[in-house]
Amino acid sequence: MKYLALLIGCFLLLAPNSNAQTAYHNCDIATSDWSKADCWTQVLRDAELNLDTVTDLVYYRIDLVTYLSETDRQTWKNQVNRANNDWLSYRNAECYSYRFSNGNSDEDTEVSCKASKTEDRIEELIARYELRPEWKRTTATYTITENISLKGLNRVAVNTPLPEYRGDKRGEVRLKIWISPGGRVNRQQIIRRDDPELAVAATSVLKKWRFSPLMASEPQEAQEGLVVFRFGE
């Protein structure tokens, strides 16, 4: 498969967005394969993954405050975590109410509301903590060296972020992965690792990878693939 050298689009991620509508311009256009609800569901998933990423950057920002003790930094992180949980409860309740407020009970109305508010939360955290895009840079690239297919059924990569590694170690991590019918990496096996720290970064990010789900008419079996992460190239 063609070699992929992908750096995370951190400047795009950290750039201001008025709402999640900008992520998909065609969510109001339903097709036989991609409905409006499906489109907004994917927008919401992407936004929530981005929120996780930005929250990690907030934790990194807190770690830079060297005059605080480790205990104080951890307390601050716990407060951020609680604030995010409180915000999530508020978001879900408000969007559920919005869904039925005008007699419109379409699920995509609620999902699009959640996506938009999640994007707003990302902007709020970026501004409050003055997050810098260079903190998200990584030296990693990856290659999917075998087609992820089963009996001619190819899986489309929906979200395959790079490992979040900021160190200067160089090396390779090679893993065999199993993709569930729903599109998650539900099992992984390290075939080769040049460094334990790099292996941790690689195995952690695979938990976030998503592939297209199998159609109901297709064999509902896990599919295998081989992924190679290279660091420092």
C-alpha positions, -999 to 999 in steps of 0.1 A, spaced: 0 0 0 11 35 -7 33 49 21 15 75 42 35 102 58 9 121 78 15 149 103 -14 158 124 -32 189 111 -26 207 144 -31 242 130 -64 232 115 -74 216 148 -65 246 168 -79 272 144 -112 288 154 -144 273 141 -177 289 146 -195 256 149 -194 220 136 -213 228 104 -179 237 88 -167 201 93 -192 186 67 -207 209 42 -230 182 29 -248 170 60 -281 183 48 -278 162 16 -288 126 22 -278 98 -1 -286 61 -2 -252 53 14 -247 84 37 -277 98 54 -280 132 72 -280 114 106 -249 93 96 -231 125 86 -238 143 118 -229 113 138 -195 112 122 -191 150 128 -199 144 165 -174 116 167 -146 137 152 -154 166 174 -153 144 206 -120 129 195 -107 165 190 -119 174 224 -100 145 239 -69 157 221 -73 193 233 -79 181 268 -46 163 267 -30 195 256 -45 213 286 -29 187 308 4 193 291 -1 230 296 -6 224 333 26 204 335 45 234 322 36 254 354 68 244 372 62 265 403 33 242 413 39 209 431 30 176 414 1 173 438 -12 207 429 -8 200 392 -28 167 396 -55 185 415 -58 211 387 -61 182 361 -88 166 382 -107 199 383 -105 201 345 -118 166 342 -147 173 365 -155 205 346 -155 185 313 -179 159 329 -202 187 341 -201 203 307 -210 170 290 -240 165 312 -252 201 305 -246 196 267 -265 164 266 -295 178 285 -296 210 265 -295 193 232 -321 168 242 -344 196 252 -336 215 219 -345 184 199 -381 185 211 -385 222 218 -401 230 184 -419 197 179 -389 184 159 -379 149 172 -353 141 145 -323 125 160 -299 144 137 -311 177 153 -299 165 187 -266 151 173 -258 183 153 -265 203 185 -240 182 204 -214 185 176 -217 223 175 -214 226 213 -184 203 214 -166 225 188 -175 255 210 -160 238 240 -128 231 221 -125 268 212 -131 278 248 -103 255 261 -79 267 234 -85 303 243 -85 298 281 -53 279 282 -36 296 253 -28 263 237 -1 263 210 -3 241 179 34 232 181 27 212 213 8 187 191 36 180 167 48 144 164 78 128 147 57 97 139 46 84 105 28 52 97 23 27 70 -5 1 65 16 -25 49 -11 -50 41 -46 -43 27 -71 -46 55 -96 -68 37 -115 -100 40 -129 -119 11 -126 -88 -11 -142 -65 15 -120 -34 20 -123 -12 51 -121 25 48 -100 44 74 -123 69 91 -100 82 118 -64 71 121 -45 97 142 -7 95 148 8 86 181 13 116 204 50 114 209 72 145 216 105 128 224 136 124 203 138 86 202 140 69 168 127 35 159 99 13 146 69 -4 161 52 -31 140 18 -43 151 -8 -68 138 -43 -54 144 -78 -70 143 -107 -47 132 -141 -55 145 -172 -55 122 -181 -21 138 -148 -5 129 -128 -5 161 -94 -20 167 -104 -46 193 -71 -65 194 -35 -57 187 -3 -76 189 32 -62 188 54 -79 162 84 -57 167 94 -27 189 126 -8 190 118 9 222 92 4 250 83 41 251 76 41 214 55 10 217 33 26 244 27 56 221 18 33 192 -5 9 211 -23 38 228 -33 56 196 -47 24 180 -75 26 206 -87 58 188 -85 43 153 -118 39 135 -127 21 102 -159 20 83 -183 -6 97 -192 -37 77 -225 -37 59 -252 -61 73 -250 -82 42 -212 -88 46 -196 -115 68 -195 -101 104 -159 -112 111 -129 -94 123 -104 -84 97 -66 -83 101 -40 -58 91 -4 -50 97 6 -14 108 41 0 110 48 32 130 82 49 124 94 75 148 121 101 141 121 99 103 
